[in-house]
Amino acid sequence: MQYTKRQYLKTVAFTTSSFLIGNQSVNSGNWFSNKFKNNKEKVPGIPQSRIDLEGEVVYKYAHYILDLNLKNITPQMVIAPHFKKRGTVQNTLPPKEMWNKMKPTLLVIDALSESMGSPINDIVSAYRSPTYNRAVRGKSRSYHMSNQAVDVTFKKANPWRVAKAVRHLRDKEKEFKGGIGTYSGFVHIDTRGQNVNW
């Protein structure tokens, strides 16, 4: 059977497109597998004791934070409060389905550090498991339990200065909607979706 030039070109085009579509699916699968594999790679600054306690999920969460491309926040800063204890109660990492809820709050804190020109001193509290939240006498509906809140301190910036700067980001710059709580030792910031001060 002889092909006309048009039939030949159609056949080549169909075969090429089928190959590319099939190959793209394979490559997409490889990308996912590689991404998943990379999430187990070690992240500098995370002690082995934390891996011993919770396993390789610690590295996965660290890679999630790295992927946010934050300028002023390291994975170690975010992960450290998840290993705090109150009495015999150990806090934990957030469940995986809650990881993405922390992103807006971390972006606000990152922007706040930039706008004030002050490095972050300490993330005092981030996610709290319900058991740990009760142990530290947190509010029963705390946004820490939904992984949307951070208590934070900044170098050379007292809580009142930080609260003023973050209210400017929220109220004037319209960067986010959320809660701002001013305490003597830190500032609470959350991205609950409505503005509240205390």
C-alpha angles and dihedrals in degrees: 000000000000123000124218115228090256093051091048093052091048091052093048092047092049093047093047094048092047090051092048094048092048092045092048090056091051092047091048089054091049090049091053092046092048092047090050090047093049090053087070094055117112119265117210116248098029111116119231089234089070092052089049089054101045106010132227092329085085090065091045091054090045090054090048089056092045089054090060088071094221115180100207106026126076126199088244091060092053097041099046097077091055089070097053121119132209108198105313094337115105120201118225141208114273117266110267093248088062098049095095092053089072094057099083092048093049090049090054092050091047091051090045092055089051095047094048094040087228125128118229111262100191143344097222096185136001123154115011123193112230090250093050091044090057090047092056091042094244120169114281090240096038116162087222087076091057091048094245101110137074131185106208144175129201130209114259092000123103120216093258092056090046092049091051091050094047092047087054090053091048103038104030104025093035090220094149147342117240152096127307119191122184117209131171093254106030147355123253115218125182136167100220093146098250130073118251131161130194 
